[in-house]
Every structure is written in structure tokens, then in C-alpha cells.
Amino acid sequence: MLNKDHPRYKSLLYREKIVKAHDAGILADSGMIAHGRGETFDYLIGEKTTPNAKNTIDIAACYFLVAKNPVISVNGNTTALVADEIAELSKLLDIPIEINLYYRTDERVLNISRVYEDLGITNLLGTNDDEFIDTPDLNGPRSPVSIDGINKADLIFIPLEDGDRAEKLTINNNKNTICVDLNPLSRTAQTSTVSIVDNIVRVIPELIDSIKKHENMSKDELNAKIESFSNEENLSNSIDDIIKRFK
Ligand code: PTJ
């Protein structure tokens, strides 16, 4: 149905994925609103990965390569847009995917589980069969996490989150968090250890490439790159990138 010559072809393609995921009981109703919010910020950054975001993705790759127990946390929107790429990332690093939803229902968990199982993921946590424990200091539906997953993890990848979980995981629970959030001013972006301000559809392929480029580096070299990074500077650059486009 979609015309490839349409100037907003890619944007329409992602909208179609979002609508299909909603029809399939994967996306929360609010996921549509969250997607629209993301589109607005993507428009403001020029719908491309900025050099600053590229550098942040490289830092994220270094974090993944030095972490002892990294976990990829997924929700409805991430699954709707990049399930294939998330499965590839999980296989590349041999790390678990954990389903963690804000609007959690047994049915949505089952539908999302099936997507990853069909992609060959066996290390899938946060399913309806899992054992859960509450995240200390965090109330709400995202608090219960898999005992063997986010609970034990030293690094959690949290694309497209809402509000306060990043803050609680990073500050109160002393874990490293890497978020992907097109809004550099969101609480998630402001409180994560590393905030990738870019569209998830561009981030995951770029992150996979970056991990492959960095995988033969020594731990010392990777840690030196991590040490040289400031998330505060990254967020400030992300805001400047938007302002510069409209000057
Ligand atoms: O699947 P569930 O039940 O866990 O619910 C997921 C949503 C996304 C509905 C829930 O977490 C939510 O309401 O999130 P928020 O508060 O709308 O935040 C989502 C953030 O992701 C916003 O800051 C958006 O700008 C950002 N965002 C949306 N689409 C993208 C994005 N960031 C990167 N890439 C995108 N494609």
C-alpha cells in the first residue's frame, strides 16, 4: 500500500508497524501516543543519527562489552519497531531479553513472548512463568523484575521508557543504564548512565556494528573510552544539535 517515493515513506512504514503491533495485542494503547512524541523529536533532530549520537552509541557498545550481566529490557514499542534487531543483539552478545511493561497484562506478555520465541530467543525473561522480585525503591508496574535478569544485572538497556525507572535503577540501585530516548529532556534521558538521543530504528543496527568494531579491544581500552564520556555533555550536545538546526 505504501508508495516508496513518498517523502515520508520511512515514517509511514514505522507507523504501519506500530498500528499492526497494536492490532496484534503487542503495543499498549498509549504506545501510539509515545510513538507520536518520538516522531516529533525525530523531526527536530533531522531524522538522522547525529555525530554526537553516534559517539554515544560507541560508548554504549563499550559498556556492553565490559558488563558482567547485561540485560535488554523490552516493551511494546521496542518490540513493534525492532524485534528482529533486538533478537540479533541478544544473540551477538549472548545476553537475555527481559519483558518489562508499564501496561502489563498476561495477554500482552504472551504476545510479546511469542515474537521473541519465533525469532529463536530461548533466554527470555519477565514472561508469565518467571519468578519476580520488586525493584527496591520503585513502585508501579515496572517494579517487579526477573530474579535472574534485571535484578542481578549490572547493566540494563532500557529503550523507550517512561519516567522514573531509569532514575531508581541508576541512582538508588547503583546499576548502569543505557536508554534510547529521542527526548533529551525526558526524566529517563536525564537520569540514565548513557542516554542515546536517537530513533531506536537507527540505533540498534548502529549499536550492533559498533559492538562488532569494538569487540577485540582490551578491557582497559574500553574502560578508558567509558571514562572519557560525560552524559551531561552528551545531553547538552543533543539539545544544541536541535537548536543549531533552526538558527
Ligand atoms: O509497552 P509498555 O506497556 O511498557 O508501554 C510503553 C510506553 C512507551 C507506552 C510507556 O513506556 C510510555 O508511556 O512511555 P512515554 O512516557 O511516552 O515515554 C516514551 C519515550 O520514548 C518518550 O520520551 C519518546 O520521545 C521516546 N520515543 C518514542 N518513540 C521513540 C522514542 N525514542 C526513540 N525511538 C523511538 N522510536
Boltz pocket constraint, residues with backbone or C-beta under 6 A from the ligand:
constraints:
  - pocket:
      binder: B
      contacts: [[A, 26], [A, 27], [A, 28], [A, 30], [A, 31], [A, 32], [A, 33], [A, 34], [A, 35], [A, 36], [A, 37], [A, 38], [A, 39], [A, 41], [A, 74], [A, 75], [A, 76], [A, 77], [A, 81], [A, 100], [A, 101], [A, 102], [A, 103], [A, 104], [A, 160], [A, 161], [A, 162], [A, 163], [A, 180], [A, 181], [A, 182], [A, 183], [A, 186], [A, 198], [A, 199], [A, 200], [A, 201]]
      max_distance: 6.0
